Amino acid sequence: MKEPLNIPFETGFYLHVEFGEKHKLINKRGKKHVIRTKNWTAEIEIFLQTKLLRFEDQKAVGILFGDLVSGKIDEDFISSFRKKPLNAANTLNGSWAFVFFDLLSCEIKIVTNRINSRPLFMYSSLENKEAMISSALHRFPKRLWRPDWAGVGWKLSNGVTYSTRTIFKNIRKLDRSSVYDLSPGSVSCQPYWELEFTESLSGKSVSSLKKDYSDLLRLAVKRCIPDEFPALIALTGGHDSTCIFGALAEELRPDELICFSFEMPASRKDSDASAARAMADLAGFPHQTISSYDGNILKTLALNASQGEGISNFCDESQGWERVRQMYPEYQSLFAGFCYTGWAHNKCRRIEDILDLCAIRNSKGLSRFSGFFLDRTARKMASGVENDLKNIIGKIPGKRLEDKRDYIYLDQRYNSFILPWKSFFWERDFLVKAPLLDNDIIDFVSRLPVELRNNKHLFRETCKSMFPGLYSIPRARTSNYSPDWRKELHLKEETVLQRLRAQKQNPLSDAWEYESFLRLIQYLFKGLPGQDHWGAVYKNARKIMRKFPEIRVLLRRFFPLVLDEVTVLLGLLSLFGFVFDIDYMEENANA
């Protein structure tokens, strides 16, 4: 028997709009909600963590995806949103996205939150007079699943897609902190908030800032405390989740919060799980260590293919999240240490140094794969990545490189590399609470002088003063939840290649140049049995660069930052598993 996949619940919504003269009507057709006006018809499918809001007196309908921790979408909000949508959108705080249907003016507006913690995707066609907006790429019809070679280039060179790219042509991720106007003739967009570093708090003493910061941190956690208990917290040995746990421990009883950590079967004393267990024991809360991987690489590939939407970073702990849901099937809320409280201290002399520091790789790394593709395809990949980089750099505000560094980290690295795990893996099973992404905290950080933002300096010092007991426990030195993927992939090479070869006749194969990718994947597999000499070199180089940060800036000018081939292979297998619905699982689960 084949081992079944534990398919997670689907969250979000799918919206299909057709423009054309219709009669005004709101009704429900099966599982779909239908809105008709004289200008368009909208069909809406609603899944978990999404609400359809009706405002009969206001002649309006809304879709709220996610949850608000402050601000409220009610009749007063609708009135202010109609008059000044940018101002009204900026009052909403939390992890959310919002769609507004104005039945008086027949307008449709789509609003994204500040950091795209609830990403939305859009396809629009003036020729076909239709638009589709969804919280998931797999909801778009297969006729739209044609490759965006620039997006594929990003995936090959970075493991994720940056800018607003997806892997599909004409389907884009909506930009963060924006209000989109959808009309029969066009789609327009206006930002309602932008990250701006002012250093307006530079005149205050550090002790006063720490007091203000601690008040904001405690308030942000209180805003996220759910009505139903117990809640869960993904507790690590890092500063971020420790701060959240400390604030929760002040508010909740031990029977209202369960801590858990991921770890490989062989535990380590300096791991995240070990530090987390010590903190939970000190505060008197239960803690569970959960295995992140059970030795079945095929299942990990299958979960990444089915959940990663082809654009997410490869999730090492995907099996761990499946176990969390099996262990706590009735729990709804999960606290996690996603944060933006400042960043690295490394010196930068050029904008290229910032990109390297954020691990945003240019197109140079694609040259090693160009021989596998048609020349025109390789050029599209490289030129698309470079053009996107120019656009990313061109919109960075500020004059100082430190401000540009912190901006691009939030705008791109955080938005595209870190948060998709929350959206595509964690949030399918739980309502994720990320209090450190509170609007007030981000605004506070943007007003700090750069020396207090560097390396999260003020945040770290504030947390230590808030919870000295928890921070007296040594910080973790290793996550210890990722196996040796090189070895794991090599063991199942033939099985994976069999699954890939079986898809060569798929209707999408020609458009995706399937044979080219198959040759590339086979080439990457051939390099797995050998010893990873470069891995040891890079590991030692990272130690040197941590000790002497200025060396990193110099080295990157001569040695371009490229993904290792194992990471490329994992990303490609996930991408193709998603696009071609490849079943990596074996018939015999014990094989």
VOSEVO-981065 format. One line per 10 residues: number of its first residue (from 1); their letters; for each residue x negated, y negated, z negated of C-alpha. Coordinates in Angstrom, 3 decimals, decimal comma. Layout:
N
NUM = a = X:Y:Z  ...
***
This chain:
591
1 = mkeplnipfe = 0,000:0,000:0,000  -1,145:-3,503:0,746  -1,567:-5,747:-2,277  1,154:-8,424:-2,112  0,290:-12,086:-2,288  1,961:-13,997:-5,058  3,411:-16,754:-2,877  3,795:-19,929:-4,959  6,861:-22,108:-5,016  7,138:-24,746:-2,332
11 = tgfylhvefg = 7,164:-28,351:-3,462  7,938:-31,611:-1,688  10,165:-32,225:1,306  10,449:-32,140:5,095  12,159:-34,975:6,964  13,082:-35,035:10,656  14,376:-38,307:12,132  15,951:-38,630:15,584  16,619:-42,107:16,915  19,802:-42,827:18,864
21 = ekhklinkrg = 23,293:-44,181:18,345  25,306:-42,166:15,838  28,243:-42,712:13,519  27,583:-43,501:9,868  27,840:-40,412:7,642  26,121:-38,743:4,681  26,746:-35,063:4,076  25,070:-31,741:3,397  24,625:-29,025:6,028  23,558:-25,788:4,341
31 = kkhvirtknw = 20,298:-26,530:2,554  19,746:-29,708:4,570  20,908:-33,178:3,649  22,004:-35,149:6,711  22,127:-38,949:6,943  23,591:-40,560:10,067  23,658:-44,235:10,990  24,286:-46,069:14,232  20,527:-45,986:14,977  19,257:-42,620:13,765
41 = taeieiflqt = 19,995:-39,237:12,216  17,822:-37,887:9,410  17,760:-34,237:8,291  16,108:-33,657:4,921  14,991:-30,436:3,242  14,288:-30,816:-0,469  12,059:-28,467:-2,472  10,771:-28,433:-6,044  9,497:-31,596:-7,757  11,595:-33,729:-5,382
51 = kllrfedqka = 14,857:-35,612:-5,917  17,395:-37,040:-3,510  18,589:-40,347:-4,984  21,963:-41,806:-3,967  22,855:-45,450:-4,509  26,454:-45,732:-3,339  26,945:-49,380:-4,321  23,648:-50,368:-2,742  24,355:-48,393:0,456  21,002:-46,672:0,167
61 = vgilfgdlvs = 19,444:-43,227:-0,220  15,957:-42,356:-1,460  13,610:-39,381:-1,736  11,341:-39,329:-4,796  8,552:-36,761:-4,528  6,694:-36,268:-7,832  7,204:-38,122:-11,078  6,853:-41,613:-12,517  5,269:-42,330:-15,900  6,330:-45,988:-15,853
71 = gkidedfiss = 8,555:-47,963:-13,560  11,950:-46,708:-12,478  13,798:-46,297:-9,196  17,290:-47,577:-9,987  19,727:-50,152:-8,615  17,533:-53,049:-9,742  14,488:-51,509:-8,083  16,418:-50,995:-4,835  17,473:-54,655:-4,824  13,920:-55,883:-5,365
81 = frkkplnaan = 12,514:-53,360:-2,889  14,834:-54,663:-0,174  13,623:-58,218:-0,755  9,926:-57,654:-1,477  8,945:-54,025:-0,828  5,218:-54,577:-1,440  5,764:-56,115:-4,877  8,307:-53,489:-5,879  6,112:-50,580:-4,782  3,275:-51,859:-6,957
91 = tlngswafvf = 5,425:-51,495:-10,094  5,606:-47,705:-9,786  3,071:-45,764:-11,829  2,441:-42,040:-11,657  1,987:-39,302:-9,066  4,711:-39,919:-6,503  5,768:-40,700:-2,932  9,003:-42,439:-1,956  11,186:-42,608:1,157  13,877:-45,294:1,399
101 = fdllsceiki = 16,874:-45,139:3,741  18,634:-48,505:4,020  22,136:-47,800:5,345  22,896:-51,529:5,704  19,980:-52,485:7,944  19,354:-48,916:9,204  15,698:-49,191:8,101  13,505:-46,323:6,942  10,485:-47,046:4,736  7,904:-44,557:3,443
111 = vtnrinsrpl = 5,752:-45,480:0,435  2,588:-43,724:-0,750  1,046:-44,126:-4,192  -2,251:-45,842:-4,962  -4,563:-42,869:-4,497  -2,501:-40,407:-2,426  -2,123:-37,919:-5,246  1,089:-36,909:-3,415  -0,064:-36,964:0,231  2,420:-37,194:3,086
121 = fmysslenke = 1,927:-36,338:6,757  3,631:-37,894:9,784  4,257:-37,171:13,441  6,002:-39,823:15,539  6,794:-39,921:19,242  8,203:-42,980:20,975  8,773:-40,922:24,108  10,835:-38,257:22,330  12,385:-40,780:19,953  11,670:-38,691:16,890
131 = amissalhrf = 9,549:-38,711:13,763  8,712:-36,079:11,163  7,400:-36,710:7,672  6,447:-33,886:5,345  4,514:-33,158:2,182  3,065:-30,034:3,844  1,429:-29,444:7,236  2,888:-25,955:7,628  6,369:-27,479:7,913  5,652:-29,091:11,278
141 = pkrlwrpdwa = 6,829:-27,009:14,270  4,220:-24,837:16,009  4,549:-26,839:19,210  2,615:-29,598:17,419  -0,197:-27,317:16,239  -2,709:-28,487:18,852  -6,244:-29,177:17,632  -7,470:-32,624:16,733  -11,144:-32,073:17,565  -12,243:-35,008:15,419
151 = gvgwklsngv = -10,411:-33,452:12,464  -11,980:-30,067:13,212  -15,364:-31,806:13,425  -14,810:-33,235:9,958  -13,890:-29,788:8,675  -17,046:-28,236:10,139  -19,381:-30,980:8,950  -17,792:-31,712:5,547  -15,478:-28,862:4,599  -12,549:-31,334:4,472
161 = tystrtifkn = -11,018:-33,941:6,783  -11,794:-37,571:5,973  -10,103:-40,775:7,120  -6,417:-40,003:7,774  -7,196:-36,996:9,951  -5,631:-33,586:9,843  -6,645:-30,671:12,068  -3,585:-31,258:14,287  -3,374:-33,755:17,104  -0,809:-36,533:16,507
171 = irkldrssvy = -0,176:-35,485:12,890  -1,862:-37,893:10,487  -2,041:-38,231:6,745  -0,364:-41,433:5,630  -2,710:-43,979:4,108  -2,686:-44,526:0,368  -1,014:-47,528:-1,348  0,995:-48,415:1,755  4,546:-49,152:2,871  5,404:-47,752:6,306
181 = dlspgsvscq = 8,289:-49,063:8,412  9,778:-46,481:10,732  11,826:-47,772:13,668  12,836:-46,487:17,130  10,091:-48,482:18,807  7,171:-48,364:16,429  5,599:-47,401:13,123  4,025:-50,229:11,137  2,108:-50,190:7,866  1,263:-52,708:5,138
191 = pyweleftes = -0,891:-52,118:2,042  0,648:-53,205:-1,260  -2,462:-52,683:-3,444  -6,177:-52,612:-2,877  -9,070:-51,704:-5,116  -11,035:-54,874:-5,857  -13,933:-55,216:-8,277  -13,820:-58,571:-10,050  -15,980:-58,109:-13,202  -13,527:-60,431:-14,924
201 = lsgksvsslk = -14,148:-58,599:-18,233  -17,887:-59,273:-18,217  -17,502:-61,968:-20,899  -16,047:-59,611:-23,518  -18,150:-57,685:-26,019  -18,655:-53,958:-25,576  -16,950:-53,226:-28,899  -13,879:-55,205:-27,817  -13,804:-53,419:-24,453  -14,043:-50,039:-26,163
211 = kdysdllrla = -11,046:-50,953:-28,319  -9,031:-52,013:-25,260  -10,110:-48,910:-23,352  -9,156:-46,535:-26,161  -5,695:-48,129:-26,404  -5,189:-47,678:-22,642  -6,361:-44,056:-22,733  -4,032:-43,116:-25,587  -1,085:-44,893:-23,958  -1,728:-43,174:-20,617
221 = vkrcipdefp = -1,677:-39,751:-22,279  1,500:-40,579:-24,235  3,211:-41,604:-20,982  2,561:-38,142:-19,563  3,776:-36,056:-22,513  6,684:-33,963:-21,184  10,073:-33,348:-22,752  9,674:-29,561:-22,615  7,040:-27,565:-24,499  4,675:-25,804:-24,586
231 = alialtgghd = 2,524:-27,598:-22,039  -0,786:-26,394:-20,608  -4,139:-28,115:-20,297  -6,970:-27,039:-17,989  -9,748:-27,652:-20,498  -13,396:-27,845:-19,458  -16,577:-28,915:-21,190  -16,592:-32,232:-19,338  -15,804:-35,698:-20,659  -12,511:-36,172:-18,793
241 = stcifgalae = -10,462:-33,226:-20,016  -12,013:-33,569:-23,490  -10,629:-37,101:-23,735  -7,146:-35,975:-22,661  -7,223:-33,039:-25,065  -8,292:-35,269:-27,945  -5,400:-37,664:-27,326  -2,916:-34,783:-26,969  -4,175:-33,179:-30,187  -3,216:-36,386:-32,010
251 = elrpdelicf = 0,348:-36,210:-30,653  1,247:-32,517:-30,374  1,453:-29,513:-32,656  -0,587:-26,355:-31,950  2,549:-24,565:-30,749  3,194:-27,300:-28,164  -0,065:-27,081:-26,189  -2,028:-24,143:-24,779  -5,602:-24,601:-23,538  -7,142:-22,434:-20,834
261 = sfempasrkd = -10,400:-22,322:-18,904  -11,668:-20,379:-15,895  -14,751:-18,211:-16,032  -16,361:-15,295:-14,250  -16,069:-11,940:-16,036  -19,620:-12,394:-17,394  -19,358:-15,372:-19,762  -22,154:-17,804:-20,595  -22,754:-19,718:-23,807  -23,330:-23,006:-21,950
271 = sdasaarama = -20,277:-22,727:-19,690  -17,135:-24,845:-19,428  -15,073:-22,056:-20,978  -17,425:-21,693:-23,943  -17,389:-25,435:-24,723  -13,612:-25,596:-24,234  -13,037:-22,677:-26,599  -15,145:-24,374:-29,272  -13,157:-27,612:-28,926  -9,808:-25,819:-29,084
281 = dlagfphqti = -10,893:-23,897:-32,183  -12,070:-27,114:-33,863  -8,711:-28,836:-33,222  -6,689:-25,725:-34,108  -5,090:-25,109:-30,703  -4,835:-21,765:-28,862  -7,274:-21,177:-26,000  -7,263:-18,587:-23,236  -10,203:-17,735:-20,940  -8,934:-16,646:-17,525
291 = ssydgnilkt = -10,946:-14,827:-14,870  -11,304:-16,984:-11,766  -12,203:-14,094:-9,459  -11,556:-10,341:-9,567  -13,953:-9,247:-6,818  -11,399:-9,331:-3,981  -12,784:-11,864:-1,481  -9,986:-11,033:0,970  -7,339:-12,183:-1,479  -9,257:-15,403:-2,168
301 = lalnasqgeg = -9,442:-16,050:1,592  -5,735:-15,290:1,975  -4,784:-17,702:-0,823  -6,971:-20,455:0,612  -5,493:-19,898:4,059  -1,876:-19,928:2,870  -2,211:-22,867:0,472  -5,086:-25,079:1,676  -3,208:-26,410:4,738  -6,412:-26,158:6,800
311 = isnfcdesqg = -7,813:-29,423:5,398  -8,489:-28,757:1,722  -11,861:-28,007:0,195  -12,296:-24,251:-0,384  -10,845:-23,395:-3,816  -13,143:-20,986:-5,683  -10,580:-20,433:-8,439  -7,487:-19,765:-6,297  -7,034:-16,319:-7,872  -7,332:-17,898:-11,297
321 = wervrqmype = -4,402:-20,203:-10,576  -2,331:-17,212:-9,499  -3,081:-15,609:-12,856  -2,132:-18,756:-14,762  1,328:-18,686:-13,184  1,711:-14,968:-13,948  0,710:-15,538:-17,587  2,881:-18,630:-18,110  5,848:-18,272:-15,723  8,180:-20,567:-17,672
331 = yqslfagfcy = 5,767:-23,435:-18,277  6,177:-26,568:-16,200  3,634:-29,249:-17,179  -0,120:-28,991:-16,805  -2,623:-31,612:-17,976  -5,791:-31,976:-15,917  -8,858:-34,197:-16,050  -8,642:-35,919:-12,685  -9,983:-39,401:-13,274  -11,442:-42,595:-11,873
341 = tgwahnkcrr = -13,411:-44,174:-14,695  -16,591:-45,235:-12,907  -19,226:-43,262:-11,099  -22,874:-42,403:-10,453  -25,835:-44,638:-11,235  -27,933:-43,733:-8,186  -29,446:-46,708:-6,423  -28,348:-47,474:-2,873  -30,120:-49,712:-0,384  -27,896:-49,178:2,676
351 = iedildlcai = -24,322:-48,204:3,408  -25,664:-44,873:4,713  -27,084:-44,214:1,237  -23,590:-44,613:-0,185  -22,165:-42,092:2,269  -24,898:-39,623:1,326  -24,290:-40,221:-2,369  -20,584:-39,489:-1,841  -21,578:-36,407:0,236  -19,726:-37,774:3,268
361 = rnskglsrfs = -21,701:-36,272:6,116  -22,001:-37,753:9,605  -21,871:-35,823:12,889  -25,548:-34,782:12,904  -24,722:-31,518:11,190  -22,459:-30,572:14,106  -25,372:-30,338:16,546  -26,307:-26,863:15,255  -22,900:-25,574:16,376  -22,513:-27,463:19,663
371 = gffldrtark = -23,750:-24,528:21,766  -20,705:-22,500:20,821  -18,182:-24,945:22,296  -17,476:-26,564:25,623  -19,513:-29,751:26,042  -16,411:-31,913:26,106  -15,151:-30,330:22,881  -18,481:-30,835:21,093  -18,504:-34,477:22,214  -14,958:-35,008:20,919
381 = masgvendlk = -15,936:-33,612:17,534  -19,070:-35,738:17,192  -17,654:-38,969:18,604  -14,469:-38,601:16,556  -16,406:-38,245:13,305  -18,668:-41,198:14,147  -15,747:-43,441:15,151  -13,932:-42,577:11,928  -17,060:-43,387:9,928  -17,285:-46,802:11,586
391 = niigkipgkr = -13,659:-47,491:10,678  -14,190:-46,291:7,099  -17,244:-48,507:6,678  -15,582:-51,451:8,389  -12,757:-51,710:5,884  -14,890:-51,499:2,716  -14,419:-54,776:0,777  -16,980:-56,564:-1,344  -20,590:-57,594:-0,886  -22,496:-55,596:-3,486
401 = ledkrdyiyl = -23,472:-52,032:-2,661  -22,407:-50,838:-6,133  -18,867:-52,057:-5,469  -18,858:-50,516:-2,006  -20,093:-47,264:-3,539  -17,256:-47,103:-6,090  -14,700:-48,136:-3,484  -15,593:-45,475:-0,941  -15,692:-42,835:-3,663  -12,044:-43,530:-4,530
411 = dqrynsfilp = -10,888:-44,324:-1,009  -12,429:-41,308:0,708  -14,239:-38,804:-1,498  -11,620:-38,706:-4,225  -8,709:-38,981:-1,814  -9,825:-36,239:0,597  -12,198:-33,943:-1,296  -11,078:-33,828:-4,941  -7,314:-34,469:-5,026  -6,243:-31,870:-2,404
421 = wksffwerdf = -6,897:-29,105:-4,946  -4,284:-30,762:-7,141  -1,805:-31,141:-4,261  -2,227:-27,823:-2,453  -3,172:-25,370:-5,196  -2,280:-26,601:-8,691  0,912:-28,477:-7,930  2,593:-25,581:-6,156  3,094:-23,959:-9,555  3,010:-26,825:-12,055
431 = lvkaplldnd = 3,832:-30,479:-12,487  0,291:-31,764:-12,896  -0,216:-34,582:-15,398  -3,320:-36,672:-14,711  -3,190:-39,502:-17,291  -6,658:-40,846:-16,425  -5,294:-41,880:-13,001  -2,867:-44,302:-14,686  -2,560:-47,624:-12,850  -3,570:-49,614:-15,933
441 = iidfvsrlpv = -6,760:-47,573:-16,381  -7,793:-48,032:-12,742  -7,108:-51,773:-12,991  -9,160:-51,962:-16,193  -12,111:-50,131:-14,610  -12,013:-52,458:-11,580  -12,543:-55,444:-13,912  -15,579:-54,004:-15,708  -19,133:-55,172:-15,009  -21,031:-52,718:-12,864
451 = elrnnkhlfr = -23,396:-51,577:-15,634  -20,399:-50,329:-17,643  -18,953:-48,534:-14,638  -22,224:-46,834:-13,748  -22,270:-43,189:-14,766  -18,936:-43,745:-16,563  -20,917:-45,454:-19,304  -18,119:-47,311:-21,095  -15,715:-44,392:-20,682  -18,176:-41,934:-22,213
461 = etcksmfpgl = -19,026:-44,195:-25,129  -15,354:-44,963:-25,775  -14,409:-41,278:-25,801  -17,237:-40,419:-28,184  -16,014:-43,053:-30,633  -12,397:-41,875:-30,288  -13,087:-38,172:-30,845  -16,512:-37,764:-32,511  -15,781:-34,202:-33,609  -14,949:-32,952:-30,126
471 = ysiprartsn = -17,899:-34,751:-28,567  -20,309:-33,344:-31,147  -19,888:-30,002:-29,381  -22,579:-29,679:-26,659  -21,318:-30,428:-23,162  -21,130:-27,593:-20,634  -24,083:-27,094:-18,302  -22,357:-24,795:-15,840  -18,820:-24,190:-14,608  -19,475:-20,431:-14,213
481 = yspdwrkelh = -16,350:-19,708:-12,195  -17,798:-19,233:-8,667  -19,290:-15,921:-7,483  -22,047:-15,445:-4,913  -19,869:-16,021:-1,849  -22,721:-15,012:0,477  -22,765:-11,538:-1,029  -18,971:-11,274:-1,269  -18,447:-12,229:2,387  -21,112:-9,796:3,589
491 = lkeetvlqrl = -19,332:-6,895:1,867  -16,109:-7,550:3,809  -17,571:-8,774:7,113  -16,116:-6,048:9,321  -12,632:-6,284:7,789  -12,526:-10,051:8,275  -13,776:-9,831:11,875  -11,137:-7,201:12,654  -8,411:-9,562:11,435  -9,840:-12,386:13,550
501 = raqkqnplsd = -10,152:-10,300:16,722  -6,533:-9,197:16,370  -5,407:-12,828:16,837  -7,146:-13,526:20,149  -3,862:-13,272:22,084  -2,041:-15,762:19,883  -0,205:-18,469:21,932  -2,403:-21,119:20,320  -5,674:-19,372:21,195  -6,405:-21,173:24,454
511 = aweyesflrl = -5,811:-24,640:23,010  -8,077:-23,821:20,065  -10,825:-22,205:22,190  -10,541:-19,147:19,990  -13,428:-17,272:21,613  -15,801:-20,146:20,808  -14,860:-20,114:17,145  -15,045:-16,325:17,018  -18,627:-16,445:18,327  -19,497:-19,111:15,769
521 = iqylfkglpg = -17,992:-17,093:12,914  -19,873:-13,985:14,041  -23,081:-16,014:14,145  -22,500:-17,297:10,619  -21,849:-13,764:9,378  -25,183:-12,571:10,822  -27,044:-14,923:8,509  -25,422:-13,573:5,346  -27,583:-10,456:4,641  -30,852:-12,410:4,470
531 = qdhwgavykn = -32,095:-14,027:1,303  -30,865:-17,549:0,750  -34,279:-19,242:0,719  -32,799:-22,657:1,450  -30,393:-22,288:-1,474  -33,312:-22,085:-3,901  -35,004:-25,016:-2,191  -31,864:-27,167:-2,444  -31,342:-26,148:-6,082  -34,853:-27,280:-7,019
541 = arkimrkfpe = -34,484:-30,424:-4,928  -31,270:-31,333:-6,789  -33,098:-31,013:-10,122  -35,823:-33,375:-8,909  -33,294:-35,870:-7,553  -31,351:-35,892:-10,819  -34,564:-36,754:-12,656  -35,726:-39,286:-10,065  -32,574:-40,663:-8,350  -34,519:-43,044:-6,129
551 = irvllrrffp = -36,098:-40,039:-4,345  -32,674:-39,001:-3,065  -32,261:-42,237:-1,137  -35,646:-41,736:0,533  -35,172:-38,043:1,353  -31,764:-38,523:2,955  -33,253:-40,832:5,581  -35,405:-38,009:6,897  -33,304:-34,946:6,063  -29,615:-35,322:6,976
561 = lvldevtvll = -27,119:-33,961:4,506  -25,471:-30,850:5,993  -23,181:-28,175:4,643  -24,749:-24,817:3,947  -23,590:-22,120:6,342  -21,685:-20,126:3,708  -19,530:-23,160:2,894  -18,929:-23,712:6,626  -17,884:-20,072:7,008  -15,489:-20,197:4,055
571 = gllslfgfvf = -13,941:-23,388:5,444  -13,571:-21,942:8,940  -11,973:-18,716:7,714  -9,499:-20,720:5,639  -8,706:-23,023:8,563  -8,126:-20,178:11,006  -6,190:-18,168:8,457  -3,822:-21,128:8,112  -3,456:-22,041:11,803  -3,137:-18,461:13,082
581 = didymeenan = -1,439:-16,960:10,020  -4,180:-14,341:9,715  -3,500:-11,607:7,172  -6,896:-10,967:5,594  -5,545:-8,485:3,049  -6,376:-4,775:3,397  -3,806:-2,012:3,668  -5,379:-0,278:0,680  -5,591:-2,739:-2,196  -8,236:-0,575:-3,880
591 = a = -10,472:-0,290:-0,814
***
